[in-house]
Amino acid sequence: MRTEIVLILVYLLGRFIFYDINIIVNPRLAAKMNILWRSLTGLLAVFLIENVYSVVLVLIMHELLILFDTLLKPKKIKTSKLIYLGHLLTALLIFPLLTHLLDAIFRILVNPLQGLFFDFLESTVILNLLFSRLNLDSVLIILCGYIFTLKEGTIFIRLTLNRMRATPKKKDKPTQKDREEYDRGKLIGLLERTFLYFLIIFNQIGAIAVIIALKSLARFKELDDKNFAEYFLIGSLLSVMAAAIPAVIVLIILR
């Protein structure tokens, strides 16, 4: 299972750090590909997988995934959601399944770099405490879910808000999108989903109400504006869903 988890991790991590969401969310805008940096993210497999053949397999599959979502991109906003779902289906299900089938064929050729990396982890006090409670596979699964919550959650929310035309508008120019408010909302959403995700993972469900209440209190006066209220409520509900669903799936996998 380690090979498939690492494949998903390096793919999501590469997208999280280097993938420009404008490729999907707004195809009309110029977007950066950063193919090289996303490719280099795959080298993390060298430190996480014991079998050299499996490392090579992950690197190949990772490059194919990058090629897939680089070539298959929407030309119109209407097709964005379908193409995005196609990316996720391929990256999270089809390629990991194919990797699982191929990985079973390879013999074990020990990867010395993985041993050195784990020796380093064991010498680090904080990480050693973490790994004493959770095995590496569990940590990688939780990390995959968290990265997915941040990046893919942002793409999902923005696709939905754009589709429903529930984006914040400038007060002096109601026909124009308020990009500053939109970007602030994105940052708040990232922080909100971070707290929600880990509260669910560590079974602190009651604290979620506090996070939502604080967010609502901070924006209370602005809710008098009907357009902003719709943007805030829809965005907040989508953000909760984008954090809760991956967290629940991760818990199901871990158990």
TORBAFI-152667 format. One record per residue (C-alpha): residue number from 0; z, x, y; residue in one letter. Coordinates in Angstrom, 3 decimals. Example, Ala and Ser with C-alpha at 12.3 -4.5 7.8 and 13.67 -1.06 7.14 Angstrom:
// residues 2
 pos       pz       px       py code
   0    7.800   12.300   -4.500    A
   1    7.140   13.670   -1.060    S
***
This chain:
// residues 255
 pos       pz       px       py code
   0    0.000    0.000    0.000    M
   1    0.614    2.959    2.337    R
   2   -3.093    3.674    2.764    T
   3   -3.925    0.144    3.922    E
   4   -0.942    0.046    6.293    I
   5   -1.948    3.343    7.898    V
   6   -5.539    2.141    8.286    L
   7   -4.339   -0.962   10.149    I
   8   -1.879    1.118   12.197    L
   9   -4.403    3.699   13.446    V
  10   -6.927    0.967   14.242    Y
  11   -4.422   -1.103   16.246    L
  12   -2.964    1.977   17.936    L
  13   -6.419    3.182   18.995    G
  14   -7.215   -0.238   20.429    R
  15   -3.815   -0.468   22.132    F
  16   -4.135    2.843   23.976    I
  17   -7.869    3.282   24.525    F
  18   -9.658   -0.069   24.090    Y
  19  -10.734   -1.813   27.306    D
  20  -10.070   -5.538   26.835    I
  21  -12.814   -6.371   29.353    N
  22  -15.274   -5.775   26.514    I
  23  -14.026   -9.037   24.998    I
  24  -12.257  -10.898   27.804    V
  25  -14.905  -10.463   30.485    N
  26  -18.216   -9.047   29.163    P
  27  -19.733   -9.208   32.646    R
  28  -17.524   -6.365   33.846    L
  29  -18.225   -2.732   33.010    A
  30  -15.897   -1.598   30.219    A
  31  -14.930    1.826   28.875    K
  32  -15.576    2.526   25.195    M
  33  -13.379    5.630   24.646    N
  34  -14.846    6.000   21.160    I
  35  -13.849    9.660   20.856    L
  36  -10.174    9.065   21.641    W
  37  -10.018    6.104   19.303    R
  38  -11.526    8.296   16.576    S
  39   -8.896   10.985   17.133    L
  40   -6.165    8.368   16.642    T
  41   -7.235    8.224   12.994    G
  42   -5.933   11.764   12.510    L
  43   -2.419   10.290   12.308    L
  44   -3.323    9.520    8.704    A
  45   -3.071   13.249    7.972    V
  46    0.681   13.102    8.634    F
  47    1.428    9.779    6.963    L
  48   -0.497    9.775    3.660    I
  49    0.280   12.016    0.691    E
  50   -3.090   11.924   -1.080    N
  51   -5.842   13.980    0.613    V
  52   -8.548   11.688   -0.763    Y
  53   -6.776    8.670    0.715    S
  54   -6.615   10.433    4.093    V
  55  -10.385   10.944    4.000    V
  56  -10.860    7.299    3.017    L
  57   -8.774    6.095    5.977    V
  58  -10.708    8.331    8.380    L
  59  -14.036    6.971    7.118    I
  60  -12.893    3.342    7.237    M
  61  -11.415    3.869   10.700    H
  62  -14.715    5.232   12.016    E
  63  -16.599    2.299   10.494    L
  64  -14.218   -0.146   12.190    L
  65  -14.715    1.576   15.539    I
  66  -18.476    1.460   15.046    L
  67  -18.256   -2.221   14.116    F
  68  -16.347   -3.397   17.181    D
  69  -18.353   -1.088   19.450    T
  70  -21.741   -2.400   18.383    L
  71  -20.668   -6.015   17.901    L
  72  -19.597   -7.077   21.385    K
  73  -20.187  -10.327   23.263    P
  74  -22.985  -10.666   25.776    K
  75  -21.642  -13.995   26.991    K
  76  -18.090  -15.221   27.527    I
  77  -18.728  -18.202   25.238    K
  78  -19.096  -15.949   22.187    T
  79  -16.053  -13.759   23.005    S
  80  -13.533  -15.664   20.902    K
  81  -15.720  -15.761   17.777    L
  82  -16.497  -12.041   17.999    I
  83  -12.834  -11.239   18.630    Y
  84  -11.770  -13.208   15.557    L
  85  -14.485  -11.387   13.599    G
  86  -12.992   -8.054   14.695    H
  87   -9.513   -9.071   13.574    L
  88  -10.678  -10.469   10.246    L
  89  -12.587   -7.281    9.493    T
  90   -9.822   -4.901   10.613    A
  91   -6.801   -6.700    9.159    L
  92   -8.205   -8.165    5.955    L
  93  -11.672   -7.094    4.796    I
  94  -11.445   -3.325    5.377    F
  95   -7.826   -2.978    4.130    P
  96   -8.817   -4.883    0.955    L
  97  -11.842   -2.632    0.471    L
  98   -9.640    0.420    1.099    T
  99   -7.128   -0.817   -1.489    H
 100   -9.863   -1.128   -4.125    L
 101  -11.346    2.304   -3.374    L
 102   -7.959    4.022   -3.078    D
 103   -7.099    3.048   -6.653    A
 104  -10.029    5.149   -7.888    I
 105   -8.998    8.478   -6.342    F
 106   -6.856   11.065   -8.059    R
 107   -3.823   12.469   -6.278    I
 108   -4.403   15.684   -4.343    L
 109   -1.183   16.450   -2.460    V
 110   -1.473   16.693    1.318    N
 111    0.836   19.553    2.513    P
 112    0.822   18.361    6.137    L
 113    2.484   15.115    5.145    Q
 114    5.353   17.021    3.518    G
 115    5.877   19.131    6.649    L
 116    5.810   16.039    8.848    F
 117    8.439   14.296    6.725    F
 118   10.638   17.383    6.763    D
 119   10.498   17.212   10.555    F
 120   11.438   13.517   10.548    L
 121   14.411   14.190    8.285    E
 122   15.645   16.898   10.687    S
 123   15.664   14.427   13.607    T
 124   19.000   12.585   13.756    V
 125   17.801    9.282   15.284    I
 126   14.754    8.994   13.035    L
 127   16.813    9.983   10.033    N
 128   19.233    7.114   10.744    L
 129   16.289    4.733   11.079    L
 130   14.671    5.833    7.816    F
 131   18.024    5.643    6.021    S
 132   17.961    1.862    6.642    R
 133   14.222    1.267    6.316    L
 134   11.632    3.073    4.235    N
 135    8.516    4.461    5.939    L
 136    6.286    1.601    4.797    D
 137    8.642   -0.911    6.413    S
 138    8.712    1.060    9.671    V
 139    4.905    1.260    9.722    L
 140    4.575   -2.481    9.073    I
 141    6.991   -3.286   11.936    I
 142    5.077   -0.898   14.199    L
 143    1.746   -2.524   13.270    C
 144    3.158   -5.943   14.132    G
 145    4.504   -4.703   17.463    Y
 146    1.249   -3.052   18.562    I
 147   -0.652   -6.160   17.486    F
 148    1.728   -8.310   19.552    T
 149    1.124   -6.250   22.682    L
 150   -2.619   -5.564   22.689    K
 151   -4.095   -8.354   20.613    E
 152   -1.603  -10.801   22.109    G
 153   -2.860   -9.897   25.591    T
 154   -6.481  -10.394   24.553    I
 155   -5.686  -13.732   22.888    F
 156   -3.750  -15.018   25.915    I
 157   -6.391  -13.964   28.428    R
 158   -9.226  -15.420   26.372    L
 159   -7.361  -18.734   26.202    T
 160   -6.400  -18.789   29.898    L
 161   -9.957  -17.955   30.946    N
 162  -11.346  -20.579   28.607    R
 163   -9.020  -23.253   29.999    M
 164   -9.469  -21.984   33.581    R
 165   -5.701  -21.771   33.896    A
 166   -5.665  -18.505   35.846    T
 167   -3.655  -18.002   39.081    P
 168   -5.521  -18.689   42.322    K
 169   -5.075  -17.186   45.776    K
 170   -3.152  -19.502   48.087    K
 171   -5.488  -18.883   51.017    D
 172   -8.623  -18.960   48.812    K
 173   -8.085  -21.497   45.995    P
 174  -11.511  -20.793   44.490    T
 175  -10.739  -17.108   43.843    Q
 176   -8.612  -15.642   41.051    K
 177   -5.441  -13.880   42.173    D
 178   -5.880  -10.599   40.275    R
 179   -2.611   -9.092   41.509    E
 180   -0.641  -12.043   40.144    E
 181   -2.718  -11.931   36.960    Y
 182   -1.838   -8.256   36.430    D
 183    1.846   -8.899   37.172    R
 184    1.784  -11.696   34.636    G
 185    0.283   -9.314   32.095    K
 186    3.115   -6.782   32.575    L
 187    5.778   -9.493   32.409    I
 188    4.138  -10.814   29.245    G
 189    4.203   -7.372   27.628    L
 190    7.920   -6.997   28.334    L
 191    8.617  -10.562   27.217    E
 192    6.764  -10.128   23.905    R
 193    8.524   -6.818   23.277    T
 194   11.943   -8.484   23.524    F
 195   10.883  -11.580   21.596    L
 196    9.283   -9.596   18.777    Y
 197   12.273   -7.356   18.104    F
 198   14.799  -10.173   18.565    L
 199   13.027  -12.073   15.795    I
 200   12.719   -8.958   13.608    I
 201   16.473   -8.308   13.920    F
 202   17.324  -12.005   13.516    N
 203   18.723  -12.531   17.028    Q
 204   16.974  -15.855   17.583    I
 205   19.608  -17.221   19.975    G
 206   18.913  -14.495   22.543    A
 207   15.306  -15.689   22.913    I
 208   16.485  -18.635   25.013    A
 209   18.079  -16.202   27.479    V
 210   14.790  -14.298   27.945    I
 211   12.821  -17.503   28.549    I
 212   15.500  -18.869   30.921    A
 213   15.528  -15.670   33.012    L
 214   11.747  -15.709   33.305    K
 215   11.720  -19.369   34.357    S
 216   14.514  -18.802   36.876    L
 217   12.651  -15.913   38.513    A
 218    9.546  -18.076   39.003    R
 219   11.337  -21.362   39.766    F
 220   10.206  -21.787   43.395    K
 221    6.584  -20.964   42.578    E
 222    6.427  -23.806   40.041    L
 223    5.934  -26.254   42.923    D
 224    2.313  -25.081   42.965    D
 225    0.523  -27.169   40.299    K
 226   -2.068  -24.473   39.542    N
 227    0.566  -21.764   39.159    F
 228    2.800  -24.051   37.089    A
 229   -0.028  -24.650   34.601    E
 230   -0.805  -20.921   34.431    Y
 231    2.889  -20.073   33.981    F
 232    3.633  -22.674   31.312    L
 233    0.487  -22.104   29.261    I
 234    0.844  -18.323   29.535    G
 235    4.528  -18.435   28.593    S
 236    3.971  -20.627   25.530    L
 237    1.062  -18.461   24.390    L
 238    3.175  -15.334   24.906    S
 239    6.004  -16.731   22.766    V
 240    3.513  -17.684   20.065    M
 241    1.805  -14.267   20.223    A
 242    5.172  -12.583   19.587    A
 243    6.660  -15.047   17.114    A
 244    3.767  -15.361   14.652    I
 245    3.315  -11.588   14.014    P
 246    7.105  -11.141   13.798    A
 247    7.450  -13.914   11.202    V
 248    4.511  -12.523    9.194    I
 249    6.106   -9.056    9.251    V
 250    9.431  -10.487    8.024    L
 251    7.648  -12.323    5.207    I
 252    5.887   -9.101    4.153    I
 253    9.118   -7.077    4.291    L
 254   10.995   -9.601    2.186    R
***
